[in-house]
């Protein structure tokens, strides 16, 4: 197992070094293996791994081939996230035939001239549904495909400047070489998109001059992708080598190489602005058209240029598409708002950057702002600055009143930078001589709970602190990098938010693999079989103390598909939507929209749910994942079984057992046992796993909400798992069992305060002999001014015979009673679960029950 950081994350560089030791072929084989539905033990669902090429130029037509994935049989169409991109399956007339027939996994793609430059998404669709998305890039340069053999410099493929080349590192240890002619003094920008467009490749670039000498090498410049920026020293033919850093390879190791004199953006200042405003922003980068040289140099020694541009930011909450239109947005940054920007030039557009949406007035850092000359700020505000040199520490000072609350947050590593910022807050007092006394309030490093587990790890290296001023006075904030002694760069831009609490939330929906997807995250898709269910996990990023319920609903569902929605209860950060298709629902594939609604103060707030996906499968460590442009859904084939419960919504007091009757519909030859367990339970809620017997059509599941269960509204669902005989063979031969997971339509429960706490004092662990009796003292503690009469009795499951009790009336204000259990001579022997003492009473004109489980052991 490779080493991980304190958050359980596997850093790309660590992963590559570990892979170099264990051998790329071993890990590659393991990762590819889990794409098989059989290995994953689930019914087939179309999954897309790689297409070639994964993009094209505006206004072009070209052939595209699906080169990797799973359950691709019968795929006959492609779905793109922009309506200006379309595809038709390629056909050919086979020998001896007169009519054309489809060519498997090959398509003719058309990109309309008016499709904006950007990164979109493509999905494949066929008998096994609509696949997960893969990045699809639309550019404005000439695009070529790599032509083998080009494995050594002597075989280098000729490429004109200002061209894009699509290639693959395949097989393992493959090296691709390209040559181009350029003049001395040309500032060459060569960058390779790989990890940022869903490739497994850790791309590396090497540039050689006309004499064959190595001029420059690059990897992991922006994330795991490389960049070479060099002013060419002489006229002549140069050569560029592309390879995977640890010489891994395969169909999923694809790349997009951009080579020429086009622009590159390193950063923009300010990095964020107020929603709905138009302002001037300074773009810093290389080969910027009209750019002015600056004195700033990056850590690779390259001089930056500055270009001032006017940008307008959206006024309403930025749509999901605005946030993810170009850059690959990972889990830690999934809750941000922002808008994309690129620099255009006559030779092609730049790389993308995201301009954030600030929550307070934006203020620029003013150097020097060391400790002795801390920059004065007035809250609320958002400061932007740079950790631009080794050892750089930026200080800010502000005044606060006693008890004043401010949220202090740094955004840097979540912008995709190799920073690990820390936040120090200290109180400063001065005596009559002006000498300072410093009291440290806090030193914050990493923060953020991981609400998405291994599949969508949301924690980060950026700190956040809720500051409550202990006294009225003067305070200072220090911003620095944990590794400031070894790194510093003007591109290390940060946003420091000093804001009032602004409770809010953002939501992300993720299709998780239904069996063991927690420990073995896999790319998955929402394929809804007729008569069955599909599940979407919705994650809630809660901001600044917002802790109320969030109601999530689905819009745009096709005919025959329903979803009751879900509620993310107080204190919860996720809920699961369960979609159900009728047996007669028509086949369908497309996208759906999700919204979340909540009450924040007096305002009704609606937030769009952003889509997300696991990019590549991993086991036991954090998987790569990102936001997606949309949320896909497809309907087809027939589910082998379904499990239903008539209970959709319940409201009850704390201390209640909820009994869910279960009905099973079996289809085809499926008759095997079905395991049921509850999921997404609130804290402290108890559930026992239940198995529906082979061939059985009914069962019961019990959930117990104890007397200290958390108050609020929550959505829980049942997971039903069973081995199902399955084969892809049309004649039904060679069937093998695969584990299939279905979800029971969820139940939304509202837990309200219980007016009493009931404590049965069961002697002898509930042992009672046949023909004997057992006396149980019951202590009732009344709460919330409840003083009514209470009836106590025993609830015994139907399968337990011969156990009875007489009901006991507890008078108003009384607190003690005794129940007597009678066991007949034929009472069912054994240790029995789900026996409860029941208290029945009137509350606000309604008859209400409260339950307390007790042990019961009937002996001879």
ROLUM-699977 format. One record per residue (C-alpha): residue in three letters; x, y, z. Coordinates in steps of 0.1 Angstrom, whole numbers, plus 5000, padded with zeros to 4 digits. Example, Ala and Ser with C-alpha at 12.3 -4.5 7.8 and 13.67 -1.06 7.14 Angstrom:
<rs>
ALA512349555078 SER513749895071 
</rs>
This chain:
<rs>
UNK500050005000 UNK501550344990 UNK502050605017 UNK499350865023 UNK499151215038 UNK497351305070 UNK494051325052 UNK494350975037 UNK495051125003 UNK497550984979 UNK499551274964 UNK500251224927 UNK503951254931 UNK503951004960 UNK501850774939 UNK504150794910 UNK507250724931 UNK505550434947 UNK504450304914 UNK507950324901 UNK508950084929 UNK506149834925 UNK506049844887 UNK503450024865 UNK502249704848 UNK501049564882 UNK498949864892 UNK497749914856 UNK496449564854 UNK494749594888 UNK493049914879 UNK491849794845 UNK490549474861 UNK488049644882 UNK486249794851 UNK484849444844 UNK481249414857 UNK481849054866 UNK484849164888 UNK482749434903 UNK479849194908 UNK477049394894 UNK474849394864 UNK476349554833 UNK476249934830 UNK478050114801 UNK481250284813 UNK483450494792 UNK487250504797 UNK488750674767 UNK487950794732 UNK490250904704 UNK490551184698 UNK488851334728 UNK488151664711 UNK488451864679 UNK488552204664 UNK485652444660 UNK483752384627 UNK485352044621 UNK484251694612 UNK486251384622 UNK486051024631 UNK486050924668 UNK486750574682 UNK485750444716 UNK489050274726 UNK488450174762 UNK485650114787 UNK483349834800 UNK479949694789 UNK480249864756 UNK478349604736 UNK475849764713 UNK476850124720 UNK475150314691 UNK475250684701 UNK477150954718 UNK475751224740 UNK477651554743 UNK477151824770 UNK476952094743 UNK474152084717 UNK476652214690 UNK478551884691 UNK476851584675 UNK477751234663 UNK476350954641 UNK477650594642 UNK479850504613 UNK478550244589 UNK480050024562 UNK478849774536 UNK480349444545 UNK481449194520 UNK478549014505 UNK476049274518 UNK474149544500 UNK473049754530 UNK475449944553 UNK475849814589 UNK477050004620 UNK480749984628 UNK481249904665 UNK482550194686 UNK483250424657 UNK481450754651 UNK481551064628 UNK481651374650 UNK480651724640 UNK481652034660 UNK479652344650 UNK481752664643 UNK479952854671 UNK480852614699 UNK482952814723 UNK486452694731 UNK486252484762 UNK486252144778 UNK482951964775 UNK481951604780 UNK481051294760 UNK479050994771 UNK478350664753 UNK474950504752 UNK473650164743 UNK471749864757 UNK473449894791 UNK472550264795 UNK474250594793 UNK477850594805 UNK479850814828 UNK481251124811 UNK484751184797 UNK486351514789 UNK485951634753 UNK487951944744 UNK486952194717 UNK489852414705 UNK490552684679 UNK493852544665 UNK494552274638 UNK494351934655 UNK496351634644 UNK496551274656 UNK499851114666 UNK501250884639 UNK503450594648 UNK506250504646 UNK507650804664 UNK509250634694 UNK512750784690 UNK513951134681 UNK515051004647 UNK511350904639 UNK509951234652 UNK506551324636 UNK506651664619 UNK504251914635 UNK503752274625 UNK503752534652 UNK500452634668 UNK499052294664 UNK497352044688 UNK498351684687 UNK496251404702 UNK498251104712 UNK498550804735 UNK501250644755 UNK500650284744 UNK501950034751 UNK503750074784 UNK507150244781 UNK505950414749 UNK507650744739 UNK506250984713 UNK508551224695 UNK507651534674 UNK509751784654 UNK509152144644 UNK511052424628 UNK511352764645 UNK513453074646 UNK515753194673 UNK514053434697 UNK510653254695 UNK509053214729 UNK507752854727 UNK504952744749 UNK504352364749 UNK501952204774 UNK500351864776 UNK496851814790 UNK496451464804 UNK495351434840 UNK493251754836 UNK491251584808 UNK490651244826 UNK493751064814 UNK495750824837 UNK498950964822 UNK501551154843 UNK502851334812 UNK506451444809 UNK507951674782 UNK511551704770 UNK512651964745 UNK515851904724 UNK517652174703 UNK518952124667 UNK522151974680 UNK520351714700 UNK521051864734 UNK518351864761 UNK517052224765 UNK514152174790 UNK512251904809 UNK508951944827 UNK506351744846 UNK503751834873 UNK503752204864 UNK499952254867 UNK498751964887 UNK500151654871 UNK500451814837 UNK503751964823 UNK504552304807 UNK507652414788 UNK508252784783 UNK511552864765 UNK512953134742 UNK514552934715 UNK518353004712 UNK518952934675 UNK517152874642 UNK516552514632 UNK514652204639 UNK513652124674 UNK512351794688 UNK509851734716 UNK509551404735 UNK506351304754 UNK506051004778 UNK504550884810 UNK506850964840 UNK506950604852 UNK506450464816 UNK502950344822 UNK500850294792 UNK497650174776 UNK494550304759 UNK493750524789 UNK497050704788 UNK496050974763 UNK497151334760 UNK496551664742 UNK499851834733 UNK499652204724 UNK502752344707 UNK503352704696 UNK503453064704 UNK500053104719 UNK499253254753 UNK499453084787 UNK497853224819 UNK499553174852 UNK497153374874 UNK494753654874 UNK494553944900 UNK492253984917 UNK491453604916 UNK487753684926 UNK485253964923 UNK481754054934 UNK478853884917 UNK477254084890 UNK480054334886 UNK482254444857 UNK485854534866 UNK489354544854 UNK491454234860 UNK495254184855 UNK496153864837 UNK499753744843 UNK501253494820 UNK503353434788 UNK502853534752 UNK499853744762 UNK498653944731 UNK499354304740 UNK500854204773 UNK503454424790 UNK506654264804 UNK506954274842 UNK509754214867 UNK508053904880 UNK509653574875 UNK508253224883 UNK510152954901 UNK511152814867 UNK512853144860 UNK510453264834 UNK509453634831 UNK505753704832 UNK503753954812 UNK500754154823 UNK497554214804 UNK494654424818 UNK491154304807 UNK487654394816 UNK485554104828 UNK481854074838 UNK480953824865 UNK477453664866 UNK475053824890 UNK472953534899 UNK474253224916 UNK476653084890 UNK475252784872 UNK476952454874 UNK478152484838 UNK479852814846 UNK481952654874 UNK483152354855 UNK483152474819 UNK486852454814 UNK489052364844 UNK488852024861 UNK487352104895 UNK488251854922 UNK486251764953 UNK487852014976 UNK486852304954 UNK483452174944 UNK481552424966 UNK483052734951 UNK481252974927 UNK483153104897 UNK483253184860 UNK485753064833 UNK488153294814 UNK490653244786 UNK492853484766 UNK492153474729 UNK494953534703 UNK495453504666 UNK497253174670 UNK494853024695 UNK493253054729 UNK495053014762 UNK494552764790 UNK491552834812 UNK491352994846 UNK488453034870 UNK487553374884 UNK485953324918 UNK482953494933 UNK483853684964 UNK481553714994 UNK482954045007 UNK484654354993 UNK487954264976 UNK491154414989 UNK494654384974 UNK497654294995 UNK500154584998 UNK503754495003 UNK505754525025 UNK503354375051 UNK505654195075 UNK504754165112 UNK505954505121 UNK504154675093 UNK500954455091 UNK498454585065 UNK495354735082 UNK492054595070 UNK488454645079 UNK486154345082 UNK484354215063 UNK486654195033 UNK488453945011 UNK492154005006 UNK494153864978 UNK497853814980 UNK500853614969 UNK503353394987 UNK505753514961 UNK509153424974 UNK510853184998 UNK510153275034 UNK507353515025 UNK504853585053 UNK501953825049 UNK500454005080 UNK497154185083 UNK495754375113 UNK492254455123 UNK490254575153 UNK487354375168 UNK484854415196 UNK484554155224 UNK482453865212 UNK482553975175 UNK482553675153 UNK484453655120 UNK485053355097 UNK488753345086 UNK489353135055 UNK492253095031 UNK491652964996 UNK494852864978 UNK495552484976 UNK491952444965 UNK492752664935 UNK495052384922 UNK498252524936 UNK501052324953 UNK500652534985 UNK499852435021 UNK498852765037 UNK498652825074 UNK496753085094 UNK497953245126 UNK495753475147 UNK497153675176 UNK496053945199 UNK498254255203 UNK498254475234 UNK500554765242 UNK501654905275 UNK502255275284 UNK505655255267 UNK504255125235 UNK505754775240 UNK503754495225 UNK502554185243 UNK501453915219 UNK498953645228 UNK498453365203 UNK494753295196 UNK495253005172 UNK497452845146 UNK495452675119 UNK496652445091 UNK494452205072 UNK490652205076 UNK487452085061 UNK485751755069 UNK485751495042 UNK482051455035 UNK482651235004 UNK484850955017 UNK487350784993 UNK485050844963 UNK484951224967 UNK487451344993 UNK486551705001 UNK489151795027 UNK492052025018 UNK495252195029 UNK493452535033 UNK492652655068 UNK489352785081 UNK488752935116 UNK485653075133 UNK487153365153 UNK485253505183 UNK487153805197 UNK487853725234 UNK488254095242 UNK487854425224 UNK491154515209 UNK493754485181 UNK494454155163 UNK496854035136 UNK496553755110 UNK499553585094 UNK499353395061 UNK502253175052 UNK503052855035 UNK503952545056 UNK506852485032 UNK507852855029 UNK511552765036 UNK511752575003 UNK509152734980 UNK507753064970 UNK506353184937 UNK504253484924 UNK501853224911 UNK501153114947 UNK498053334949 UNK495653314979 UNK492253454989 UNK491953545026 UNK488253585035 UNK487553785067 UNK483753775067 UNK480753775089 UNK479053445092 UNK476953385061 UNK475153055065 UNK474652885032 UNK475252555014 UNK476252394981 UNK475252044968 UNK476951784947 UNK475451464933 UNK477551154927 UNK476650814912 UNK478450574935 UNK479150204928 UNK476350024946 UNK478349744962 UNK481349834984 UNK481750164966 UNK482850324999 UNK486150125000 UNK486550064963 UNK485350374945 UNK484650324908 UNK483350534879 UNK479650454878 UNK476550574860 UNK472850614869 UNK471350324848 UNK467850264859 UNK466449924850 UNK462649904845 UNK460949784876 UNK464049864896 UNK465850154913 UNK468950364909 UNK470650574936 UNK472350914936 UNK474351034966 UNK473951404973 UNK476651574994 UNK476051895013 UNK478852155018 UNK477552345048 UNK478952695053 UNK479352915083 UNK477252715107 UNK474252635085 UNK472852325100 UNK469152305090 UNK467452055068 UNK467952065030 UNK465151915007 UNK466551774975 UNK464251724945 UNK464651594909 UNK463451774878 UNK463251664842 UNK462451294849 UNK461351094818 UNK457950914815 UNK457650624840 UNK460350744863 UNK459650884898 UNK461651004927 UNK460251124961 UNK463251334968 UNK465351324999 UNK466051545030 UNK469551605043 UNK468751635080 UNK470351865106 UNK473951775111 UNK474051545081 UNK476151605050 UNK474551365027 UNK471351195016 UNK470550944989 UNK467950994961 UNK466350674950 UNK464850684915 UNK462350414904 UNK461250314870 UNK457950144862 UNK458049814844 UNK456449974813 UNK458750284813 UNK460150344778 UNK463850334771 UNK465450674776 UNK468750844781 UNK469551214788 UNK470251444817 UNK468251554847 UNK468351854871 UNK468451844909 UNK467752134932 UNK468152174970 UNK465852394990 UNK466352525026 UNK465352795049 UNK468153035058 UNK466853285083 UNK463653415068 UNK464653345032 UNK463753045011 UNK466952944993 UNK467252734962 UNK470652584951 UNK471352384920 UNK472952054925 UNK476252004907 UNK477151674891 UNK480351474900 UNK482051154891 UNK484850924902 UNK487350944873 UNK489350624878 UNK488850324901 UNK491050264932 UNK490750044962 UNK491450154998 UNK492750494989 UNK491250824977 UNK490150794941 UNK490551084916 UNK487251264911 UNK485851584897 UNK482751784890 UNK480851714858 UNK478851944835 UNK475551754840 UNK473951464857 UNK473151164834 UNK470250914836 UNK469150624814 UNK466350374815 UNK466450034799 UNK466249644803 UNK464449484832 UNK465449464869 UNK465649104882 UNK463849204914 UNK462449504932 UNK461849564969 UNK459049814980 UNK457649955012 UNK454350145015 UNK455850375042 UNK457050705026 UNK456950965054 UNK456550935092 UNK456651185120 UNK457151055156 UNK458651135189 UNK462051025201 UNK462050665214 UNK460150495186 UNK460450175167 UNK459550205130 UNK458349885114 UNK458649875076 UNK456649605058 UNK458549485028 UNK457249344995 UNK459449174970 UNK458749144933 UNK460848874916 UNK461248854878 UNK462448584855 UNK464148284872 UNK465348494902 UNK464348324935 UNK467448364958 UNK467548524992 UNK467748904995 UNK469849075022 UNK468349405035 UNK470049675056 UNK469250035062 UNK471550315050 UNK471950685055 UNK470750655091 UNK470950955115 UNK473350925144 UNK472350675171 UNK469550515150 UNK469650135152 UNK468949875125 UNK469449495122 UNK470149335089 UNK467349115076 UNK467348845050 UNK464248775029 UNK464148395024 UNK464548224991 UNK461348264971 UNK459648474998 UNK457748784988 UNK457348965021 UNK459449065051 UNK459849325078 UNK462649575086 UNK462749755120 UNK464450085127 UNK464750205163 UNK465050585170 UNK466150595206 UNK465150855231 UNK468251065224 UNK467951035186 UNK468751365169 UNK465851595162 UNK465051695126 UNK463951545092 UNK466051275076 UNK465751045046 UNK466850685050 UNK466650405025 UNK467150025025 UNK469849855004 UNK468749514990 UNK471549284978 UNK471148944962 UNK473048704939 UNK471348704905 UNK471948464876 UNK473048664846 UNK474548614811 UNK475148844782 UNK474548554758 UNK471348604738 UNK470348244742 UNK470548264780 UNK473448014782 UNK476248014807 UNK474548214835 UNK476648304865 UNK475648474898 UNK476448834902 UNK475749044933 UNK473049294924 UNK472049594947 UNK468649754945 UNK467450034968 UNK464050044985 UNK462050364979 UNK463250575009 UNK461250685039 UNK461551045052 UNK461251055090 UNK460751365111 UNK461851325147 UNK460251555173 UNK461051595210 UNK459751305231 UNK457651415261 UNK458951135283 UNK461850905288 UNK460950545296 UNK463450315314 UNK462349955319 UNK464549785346 UNK464649425332 UNK465849165357 UNK468048875348 UNK468648985312 UNK465048915304 UNK465148545312 UNK461748385317 UNK460748025318 UNK457747875301 UNK454747885323 UNK456248155345 UNK456048535348 UNK458548825348 UNK457949155366 UNK459549465350 UNK459649795369 UNK459250085345 UNK460550435354 UNK458950725334 UNK460651065334 UNK458451345320 UNK459851625299 UNK458651945283 UNK455851995309 UNK454051675299 UNK451851555327 UNK449251335309 UNK448150975316 UNK450250705300 UNK449350345290 UNK452150085292 UNK452049755274 UNK454349515255 UNK454749475217 UNK455849135207 UNK456749045170 UNK454248795154 UNK456748515152 UNK457048495190 UNK454148305204 UNK452748265240 UNK454148585254 UNK451648825268 UNK451149115293 UNK448349315307 UNK448349685299 UNK449149925329 UNK447650265332 UNK449950535346 UNK448050825361 UNK448751185353 UNK452051295368 UNK452850945380 UNK456350815372 UNK456550445383 UNK454750135371 UNK455149755368 UNK454549535338 UNK454149165343 UNK455048935313 UNK453448595311 UNK455048305292 UNK452748015284 UNK453847655285 UNK454047675247 UNK455948005245 UNK458548035217 UNK461947955231 UNK465148155225 UNK466548505228 UNK464148735210 UNK464849065195 UNK462549355187 UNK460449315218 UNK459549665231 UNK457749825260 UNK455250065245 UNK453950395261 UNK450750535245 UNK449550885254 UNK447751185240 UNK449851475228 UNK448351785213 UNK445151595205 UNK446951305188 UNK447650955200 UNK451350905202 UNK453650615210 UNK457050585225 UNK459050255225 UNK461950105245 UNK463449775234 UNK464049515261 UNK465749175261 UNK463648865263 UNK464948505267 UNK462348235269 UNK463647905284 UNK462247565292 
</rs>
